[in-house]
């Protein structure tokens, strides 16, 4: 077997299941030509799996020595095979800047254990829900009075989070309870992160990259289509759907 044949068989990516029941494509090499070829082979084996499949592009394992990734071209390759990019997972500054320029949410590198999935085995089913965690210890509400900048992460453990200043794009708010933002909200807000489906999110001006309650979420692409984009909103969870109503 020639060196070219061996290279062609070297996997460029792995498809992995995630907690949010969406597909994560973890890139191992910056080689869009081989990615296109190998995706085409996967589509031929399981075309139904690749029909409008929501996707997170994981770029945090790419080797540093393989150059700058053309994120727009990568998304076009994925789109050509039916994969719809919702967000990217990145740690390199160039990849984060590229995602921001394309108005894509940027997720931090994941420490979660993800298992490779085989699309030829049929459409993957969401993983079973984790056992209900013990009720978190109730702690005082955390109040933030200064602007939250891009790259900052603020967590209210065991209680609610109240922010009285603007939240910039790239910032992340997390709370075991509710999240209140009494200012423009342009970052990510994740309430009830330990499974509290009764948690709520309140935004004075919704311009968020991502809103999530108990693991159920909407990204900026969905939020912008909502008639309440840019207005005061109340976000709650009904079943597995986020409801956005006027505040």
C-alpha positions in Angstrom: 0.0 0.0 0.0 1.4 3.4 -1.0 2.0 6.3 1.4 -0.8 8.2 -0.4 -3.2 5.3 0.3 -2.2 5.3 4.0 -2.7 9.0 4.2 -6.1 8.7 2.7 -7.2 6.2 5.3 -5.9 8.3 8.2 -9.1 9.7 9.8 -9.5 13.5 9.7 -12.4 13.6 12.2 -14.6 11.7 14.6 -18.3 12.1 15.0 -19.2 12.1 18.7 -22.4 12.2 20.7 -22.9 15.1 23.2 -25.0 15.8 26.3 -27.2 18.1 24.2 -28.0 15.3 21.7 -26.3 17.1 18.9 -23.3 15.9 16.9 -19.8 17.1 17.6 -17.3 16.9 14.8 -13.8 16.9 16.3 -11.2 17.8 13.7 -7.8 16.1 14.0 -6.2 17.8 10.9 -6.6 21.0 9.0 -7.2 19.3 5.6 -10.5 20.3 4.0 -9.9 18.3 0.9 -9.6 15.0 2.8 -12.4 16.0 5.0 -14.7 16.5 2.0 -13.7 13.1 0.6 -14.2 11.2 3.9 -17.5 13.0 4.6 -18.7 12.0 1.2 -17.9 8.3 2.0 -19.9 8.6 5.3 -22.9 10.2 3.6 -22.9 7.4 1.0 -23.1 4.8 3.9 -25.8 6.7 5.9 -27.5 9.5 4.0 -30.4 9.9 6.5 -28.0 10.7 9.3 -26.5 13.7 7.4 -29.8 15.3 6.5 -29.8 18.8 8.2 -27.9 17.4 11.2 -27.1 20.1 13.8 -23.4 20.3 14.4 -20.8 21.7 16.8 -17.3 22.0 15.2 -14.7 21.1 17.8 -11.4 22.8 16.8 -9.7 22.6 20.1 -7.7 19.4 19.2 -6.2 20.8 15.9 -2.4 20.7 15.9 -0.7 24.2 16.1 1.6 23.4 13.2 -1.0 22.9 10.5 -1.7 26.6 9.8 -4.8 28.8 10.2 -8.1 27.1 9.6 -10.5 28.6 7.0 -13.6 28.4 9.1 -16.0 29.7 6.4 -14.7 27.1 3.9 -15.0 24.3 6.6 -18.6 25.3 7.2 -19.3 25.2 3.5 -17.9 21.6 3.3 -20.1 20.5 6.1 -23.1 22.3 4.7 -22.5 20.5 1.4 -23.0 17.2 3.2 -26.1 18.2 5.2 -24.4 19.3 8.4 -25.6 22.6 9.8 -23.1 24.3 12.1 -24.6 25.7 15.3 -21.4 26.6 17.2 -17.7 26.0 17.4 -15.6 24.7 20.3 -12.2 26.5 20.2 -9.3 27.6 22.3 -7.0 29.2 19.7 -7.4 32.9 19.3 -7.5 32.8 15.5 -10.4 30.3 15.5 -12.3 32.3 18.1 -11.9 35.5 16.0 -13.0 33.6 12.9 -16.1 32.3 14.6 -16.9 35.8 16.0 -16.6 37.3 12.5 -19.2 34.7 11.3 -21.4 35.4 14.3 -21.1 31.8 15.6 -21.2 31.0 19.3 -17.9 29.9 20.7 -18.0 27.1 23.3 -15.0 26.5 25.7 -12.9 23.3 25.3 -14.9 20.4 26.7 -13.9 18.2 29.6 -16.9 15.9 29.1 -16.4 12.3 28.0 -17.7 11.9 24.5 -18.1 8.6 22.7 -17.6 8.2 18.9 -20.8 7.4 17.1 -21.3 5.3 14.0 -23.8 6.9 11.6 -24.2 3.6 9.7 -25.9 2.1 12.7 -28.9 4.4 12.2 -29.8 7.8 13.5 -28.4 8.1 17.0 -30.8 8.4 19.9 -30.3 11.0 22.6 -28.4 9.6 25.6 -30.5 8.6 28.6 -31.0 11.4 31.1 -28.5 11.4 33.9 -29.9 10.5 37.4 -31.5 13.4 39.1 -28.8 15.1 41.2 -29.3 16.0 44.8 -30.8 19.4 45.4 -28.0 21.9 45.5 -27.3 23.7 48.8 -29.2 27.0 48.7 -26.7 29.9 48.7 -27.2 33.7 48.7 -28.0 35.3 45.4 -24.8 36.5 43.6 -25.1 40.1 42.4 -22.7 41.6 39.8 -22.6 45.4 39.4 -19.8 45.8 36.9 -19.8 45.0 33.1 -19.0 41.4 32.2 -16.4 41.4 29.4 -15.9 38.9 26.6 -14.0 35.8 27.9 -15.3 36.2 31.5 -17.3 33.4 33.2 -19.4 34.1 36.2 -21.1 31.2 38.1 -23.7 31.5 40.9 -23.4 28.1 42.6 -26.5 26.9 44.5 -28.5 30.1 43.8 -29.5 32.9 41.5 -27.3 35.3 39.5 -28.2 39.0 39.1 -26.2 41.2 36.7 -26.8 45.0 36.8 -24.4 45.9 34.0 -24.0 45.0 30.3 -22.8 41.5 29.3 -20.5 41.5 26.3 -20.3 38.9 23.5 -18.1 36.0 24.5 -19.0 36.3 28.2 -20.7 33.5 30.0 -23.2 33.5 32.9 -24.0 30.3 34.7 -26.3 29.6 37.7 -27.8 26.7 39.4 -30.9 28.8 39.8 -32.3 31.8 37.8 -30.3 34.4 35.8 -31.4 38.1 35.8 -29.7 40.6 33.5 -30.9 44.2 33.9 -28.8 45.5 31.0 -28.1 44.5 27.4 -27.3 40.8 27.2 -25.0 39.8 24.3 -23.1 36.8 25.8 -24.3 33.3 26.9 -26.6 32.6 29.8 -27.0 29.1 31.2 -29.5 28.7 34.0 -30.3 25.6 36.0 -27.1 24.0 34.9 -27.4 21.1 37.4 -30.8 20.1 35.9 -33.2 22.5 37.5 -35.9 22.8 34.8 -37.8 25.4 36.9 -35.0 27.9 36.5 -35.7 31.1 34.5 -33.8 33.7 32.6 -34.8 37.4 32.6 -33.1 39.8 30.1 -33.8 43.5 29.8 -32.5 43.5 26.2 -32.1 40.1 24.6 -29.1 39.9 22.2 -27.6 36.7 23.4 -25.3 34.2 21.7 -26.9 31.3 23.6 -29.7 30.9 26.2 -30.0 27.6 28.0 -32.1 26.1 30.9 -31.2 22.7 32.3 -29.3 21.8 29.1 -32.0 22.8 26.6 -30.8 25.8 24.6 -31.3 28.2 21.7 -28.4 29.8 19.8 -28.2 33.2 18.2 -29.4 32.0 14.8 -32.7 30.9 16.4 -33.0 33.8 18.8 -32.6 36.4 16.0 -35.7 35.0 14.3 -37.7 35.6 17.5 -39.9 38.8 17.3 -38.7 39.7 20.8 -35.0 39.9 19.8 -33.6 43.0 21.4 -36.5 43.4 23.8 -37.1 42.6 27.5 -37.9 38.9 27.8 -38.6 36.1 30.2 -37.3 32.6 29.3 -38.7 29.4 30.8 -38.6 25.7 30.0 -41.7 23.7 28.9 -40.9 20.0 28.3 -37.7 20.2 26.3 -38.5 23.6 24.6 -37.5 27.1 25.6 -40.4 29.6 25.8 -39.5 33.2 25.3 -42.2 35.7 26.3 -42.3 39.5 26.7 -41.3 40.7 30.2 
